[in-house]
Amino acid sequence: MSKKTAKTQVLAESAMMVALSIAIFAISDFIPWPFAYGGGFTLFGQVPIVLISYRHGVKNGIAAAFVLALFELFMGFKNVTYAANALGMATVIFADYIIAFTCLGIGGIFKGKLKNRQTAELILGGLTVCIIRFLCHFISGVTVWSGYCPEGQAVAVYSLIYNGSYMLIETILTVVGLGAVSAAFNLKKKRIS
């Protein structure tokens, strides 16, 4: 396979996986999840991006994740307008969208680091990006969204409960999805069949 063909294959696979992830996130935006504090999760929406990072490297993963981040920012832009000032708006843009979703692109950082145990490498990468994404949302919750904290409750506790409630489920679904894909396919092959 020529270098140009290989690059085209990576680009095509990345485009399909980003489209799949965007579709899952878009569908999930219309499902009213019954949480007391709000928030929502997807049914395996992060998995395609982590797979791109694992199969084709962190650089390609970050590029794919950045596209997802821009889509999520576009879909959730009304949230930016709720911030009280320019610094709050910038925090929402970067903490809740750009960094939070672009970090999914580093999900492949453990490839080849655990004696080529694909499932363990994928799950560790998935856990890592979920923790980073949670921390981004937590920071935003403590800084920008503190005004929504119920009276008498510590802001950090509020942010932990709000963001932890949906990110815990998102993390579990991401890990389960990555484990299932890993059990079904050898992701280190150039062509998956």
ABEGO torsion letter per residue (X at the ends): XBAAAAAAAAAAAAAAAAAAAAAAAAAAAABBBBBAAEEBBBBGAAAAAAAAAAAAEAAAAAAAAAAAAAAAAAAAAAAAAABABAAAAAAAAAAAAAAAAAAAAAAAAABGABGGBAAAAAAAAAAAAAAAAAAAAAAAAAAAAAAABBBGBBAAAAAAAAAAAAAAAAAAAAAAAAAAAAAABBAABABBX
